[in-house]
Amino acid sequence: MPATFEAKTDERGNLCLPPNIKLPEDCRILVTVLDEQPKLQQVNDEALLSEKALSEDWNKPEEDEAWSTLGKE
């Protein structure tokens, strides 16, 4: 079954696979070179924009009481 792995190149352009990837002997491999640099972290803008408004509700004592039964098993 085909699998996709992310890899990088070293300073000399050699392909460097993560150490936990074990490839079978004589397997076929396709390499796709991506033009863009990897993003350090993707941020959900909607979550950031709504955080302040939602925190007003999240920080109410009623909310703490409503969720207090979770995790008591």
C-alpha positions as CSV (number, residue, x, y, z in Angstrom):
1,M,0.0,0.0,0.0
2,P,1.4,3.4,-0.9
3,A,2.6,5.6,2.0
4,T,3.7,9.2,2.1
5,F,6.5,10.4,4.4
6,E,7.9,13.9,4.9
7,A,11.7,14.2,4.5
8,K,14.3,16.9,4.2
9,T,17.6,17.4,2.5
10,D,20.9,18.2,4.2
11,E,23.2,21.0,3.4
12,R,24.6,19.0,0.4
13,G,21.2,18.1,-1.0
14,N,21.1,14.5,0.2
15,L,17.7,13.1,1.1
16,C,17.3,12.6,4.9
17,L,14.4,10.4,6.0
18,P,13.3,10.4,9.6
19,P,15.0,7.5,11.5
20,N,11.8,5.7,12.3
21,I,11.0,4.9,8.6
22,K,12.0,1.4,7.6
23,L,11.7,0.8,3.8
24,P,11.5,-2.7,2.3
25,E,14.3,-3.9,0.1
26,D,14.0,-3.1,-3.6
27,C,10.9,-0.8,-3.2
28,R,10.0,1.9,-5.7
29,I,10.1,5.4,-4.4
30,L,8.7,8.6,-6.0
31,V,10.1,11.9,-4.8
32,T,8.2,15.2,-5.1
33,V,10.1,18.4,-4.4
34,L,7.9,21.1,-2.9
35,D,8.6,24.7,-3.8
36,E,7.4,26.3,-0.5
37,Q,9.1,26.3,2.8
38,P,7.3,24.3,5.6
39,K,5.1,26.4,7.8
40,L,6.3,26.4,11.4
41,Q,2.8,26.3,12.8
42,Q,-0.6,26.7,11.3
43,V,-3.0,28.9,13.4
44,N,-6.7,28.7,13.2
45,D,-7.6,32.4,12.8
46,E,-11.2,31.9,13.7
47,A,-10.2,30.3,17.0
48,L,-7.9,33.3,17.8
49,L,-10.5,35.8,16.9
50,S,-13.2,34.2,19.0
51,E,-11.0,33.4,22.0
52,K,-11.7,36.7,23.9
53,A,-15.5,36.5,23.4
54,L,-15.7,32.9,24.3
55,S,-13.5,33.3,27.4
56,E,-16.1,35.5,29.0
57,D,-18.5,32.5,29.0
58,W,-15.8,29.9,29.8
59,N,-14.7,31.7,32.9
60,K,-18.1,31.9,34.5
61,P,-18.7,29.9,37.7
62,E,-21.8,28.3,36.0
63,E,-19.5,26.8,33.4
64,D,-17.2,25.3,36.0
65,E,-20.3,23.8,37.7
66,A,-21.7,22.5,34.4
67,W,-18.5,20.6,33.6
68,S,-17.6,19.6,37.1
69,T,-18.9,16.0,36.8
70,L,-16.5,15.2,33.9
71,G,-13.5,13.1,34.8
72,K,-14.9,11.9,38.2
73,E,-14.8,8.2,37.4
